[in-house]
Amino acid sequence: MSESIHCVPRRAIIAVLALSATALAAPLLAGQKLGEVQGQRSPDEIYAKTCGYCHGRNVGPIILGRALPADTVKHIVRHGQNGMPAFRPTEVTPAELDALATWVEKSAARKQEHGQ
């Protein structure tokens, strides 16, 4: 019985550590220090560093070359959908998102990308 008492707190600690690591991952992946304001990035740079990690690599669906409406792209980026997380304005600024959504809408397909 004492063994089951120790398992619950251990699982809770692991869950808290996993959530903490996830929360800190986005700024680290973006090369941003906590509290640091990032400069304006180009849509191609945002796609390469943020979107392209999943899209076009068999993790998420291919989004380039599909003429996805910019408003749809913006909504999904801010609110998430299925397995895709939502991105906060501190991760992709409103101006960056506007430019990115228009860029995705008008983009051509890339032969090297493959996905679902």
N, C-alpha and C positions, 0 to 999 in steps of 0.2 A: 504494500500500500504506500509506503514512503517513497518508492520509486516513481509512482504516478504523480505524486505531489511535485517532485522535482522536474518532471517532464513538461508540465504546463508552463512554468516560468521560463524554462529554457527555450521553448518554442516561441513564447512571447518576445523574449529578448532577440531571438533570431529574426522574427518578423519586423521588429522595430529597427534593427540594424539594416535589414534589406530595404525597408522603406526610406531610411535615412540615406543610404547609398544611392538609391534611385533619385531622390530629391536633389542630391548634389551632383549627379552625373551630367545633367544638361549644361550647366555653366562650364564644367570641366571639358566636356566634349567640344564646346564652342570656343575653347581657349580663353575663356573669360574668368576673371577673378571675381569672387563675391563682392558686390558693391561697386564694381567697375562698369561704367557705361560703355557699351560698344559703339564703334563708329558705324555709319551706314554701310551695309554690305550690298553687293550686286545680287540680282536674282540667281545668276549662275553660281555664284559663291554659296548662297544659302542652299540651293538645291544640292550642290556637291557635298556640303558639310552636314546638312540636316536631313533633307528629303531623300537624296540618292542613296543613303545608307540602306534604306529598305526598298524603295521603289526602283525597280529595274534589276533587283538582285534576288528574285524568288522569295522575298519576304512579303512585300506588299505588291499591289497591282502596278503595272506600268501606267504612268500618268502623262508622259510626254507624247505628243503627237495624237492625242485623243480629242483635242478641242474641248476640253472640260471648261464649262463656263467659269469665269473668274469668281463670281459670287459663290458658286458651289465650292471652289477651292478654298476661299476665305472661310466659309462656314465650317468646313471639315477641319481645317487647320486650327481654328479657335475652339471647336467643340469636340474634336476627335470623332472617330467612327470605327466600329468593330475593334480591331486590334490596334488601331492607330491612336496614339495619345493626343490630347489637346496641347497646343503650344501657346503659352502666355505671351502677352505683349512685351514682357521682359526678355523673352527668348527670340521672338520675331516681332519687331516693332510694327505698328500699324502701317507706316510708310513702306517698310520692307515687304509686308504681306500684300499690300496693293500691287507693288511692282512684281512680286513673285507670282501672284495669281494671274496677272495679265501675261506674264512671260510663259507660264505653264499653258494657258489657254492658246497661245499663238505658237507654241513650240512645235518643232518637227520631231518625229520619232527618232530614236537613236538605235542603230543596228546592234550595238554592243549590249543594250539592255534586254533583259529577259525576266519574265515574272509570271504572276498568276493571271 
